[in-house]
């Protein structure tokens, strides 16, 4: 088991007298090798759930265990360590550093992990080869297409060999052709053993996953 969420709630105080209940008693278990999509419309709570899964936020109540760590009891520094150790993020807008090459962008998480430079560059080159960009290592983001930039972002997500790939609308900024290529890459990564959670509003994207959950008004439905 990679993560286990039980009875997770997330509330936000709206002024002195009002509370917004964004997540309502959400439970989710993810095992090694799962390929899961969490699908919901804007305002459904899926982004809040992603932030909690990714240790970017903590629940108001309930228990979230990630690799044996109770997230609700972790400090900000501990959460940052867990993110870097266990989770690879893929975002809709890539979040690449514009003045850095593809190789250096991919190597960045290893810098934060304290990996020496020669090893960082070797592992980053390997990750770029996995996503088919070994011939673009020295290109900057503005020299690459949107699909290529997303593949760089995926290489960055997998370079640290995380337990979990967490993808937020990974094709949202891409044309249909580039989107198909990215989804094929996720399929290949899953077949090679990656555990993936994908957050999306798109039924076509969700259909690539092996298991689909729906979230609406903060309530997560049973898997289909």
ChimeraX attribute file (.defattr): number of C-alpha atoms within 10 A of each C-alpha:
attribute: neighborCount
match mode: 1-to-1
recipient: residues
	/A:1	13
	/A:2	17
	/A:3	18
	/A:4	18
	/A:5	20
	/A:6	15
	/A:7	15
	/A:8	20
	/A:9	21
	/A:10	22
	/A:11	14
	/A:12	12
	/A:13	10
	/A:14	9
	/A:15	8
	/A:16	6
	/A:17	6
	/A:18	9
	/A:19	11
	/A:20	11
	/A:21	15
	/A:22	19
	/A:23	26
	/A:24	19
	/A:25	15
	/A:26	19
	/A:27	18
	/A:28	17
	/A:29	13
	/A:30	18
	/A:31	14
	/A:32	14
	/A:33	17
	/A:34	20
	/A:35	24
	/A:36	22
	/A:37	27
	/A:38	25
	/A:39	25
	/A:40	23
	/A:41	14
	/A:42	12
	/A:43	13
	/A:44	20
	/A:45	21
	/A:46	27
	/A:47	16
	/A:48	19
	/A:49	26
	/A:50	19
	/A:51	15
	/A:52	19
	/A:53	25
	/A:54	24
	/A:55	24
	/A:56	14
	/A:57	17
	/A:58	24
	/A:59	21
	/A:60	14
	/A:61	16
	/A:62	17
	/A:63	20
	/A:64	26
	/A:65	17
	/A:66	22
	/A:67	14
	/A:68	11
	/A:69	14
	/A:70	13
	/A:71	22
	/A:72	18
	/A:73	12
	/A:74	14
	/A:75	10
	/A:76	13
	/A:77	9
	/A:78	14
	/A:79	20
	/A:80	14
	/A:81	15
	/A:82	18
	/A:83	19
	/A:84	20
	/A:85	17
	/A:86	17
	/A:87	23
	/A:88	25
	/A:89	21
	/A:90	25
	/A:91	20
	/A:92	15
	/A:93	17
	/A:94	19
	/A:95	12
	/A:96	21
	/A:97	14
	/A:98	12
	/A:99	12
	/A:100	15
	/A:101	20
	/A:102	31
	/A:103	27
	/A:104	23
	/A:105	22
	/A:106	30
	/A:107	26
	/A:108	20
	/A:109	21
	/A:110	22
	/A:111	15
	/A:112	10
	/A:113	13
	/A:114	9
	/A:115	15
	/A:116	10
	/A:117	12
	/A:118	9
	/A:119	13
	/A:120	23
	/A:121	19
	/A:122	12
	/A:123	21
	/A:124	29
	/A:125	23
	/A:126	17
	/A:127	26
	/A:128	25
	/A:129	15
	/A:130	18
	/A:131	21
	/A:132	15
	/A:133	20
	/A:134	16
	/A:135	10
	/A:136	18
	/A:137	18
	/A:138	13
	/A:139	16
	/A:140	19
	/A:141	21
	/A:142	11
	/A:143	14
	/A:144	14
	/A:145	12
	/A:146	19
	/A:147	21
	/A:148	21
	/A:149	22
	/A:150	28
	/A:151	26
	/A:152	29
	/A:153	27
	/A:154	27
	/A:155	29
	/A:156	27
	/A:157	25
	/A:158	26
	/A:159	23
	/A:160	24
	/A:161	16
	/A:162	18
	/A:163	22
	/A:164	28
	/A:165	25
	/A:166	25
	/A:167	23
	/A:168	22
	/A:169	19
	/A:170	26
	/A:171	25
	/A:172	16
	/A:173	16
	/A:174	19
	/A:175	11
	/A:176	12
	/A:177	9
	/A:178	18
	/A:179	19
	/A:180	15
	/A:181	15
	/A:182	21
	/A:183	16
	/A:184	13
	/A:185	17
	/A:186	24
	/A:187	16
	/A:188	14
	/A:189	17
	/A:190	18
	/A:191	12
	/A:192	10
	/A:193	13
	/A:194	21
	/A:195	22
	/A:196	27
	/A:197	23
	/A:198	23
	/A:199	24
	/A:200	24
	/A:201	20
	/A:202	16
	/A:203	12
	/A:204	9
	/A:205	20
	/A:206	22
	/A:207	13
	/A:208	17
	/A:209	20
	/A:210	14
	/A:211	16
	/A:212	20
	/A:213	17
	/A:214	21
	/A:215	21
	/A:216	18
	/A:217	16
	/A:218	22
	/A:219	18
	/A:220	23
	/A:221	16
	/A:222	12
	/A:223	13
	/A:224	8
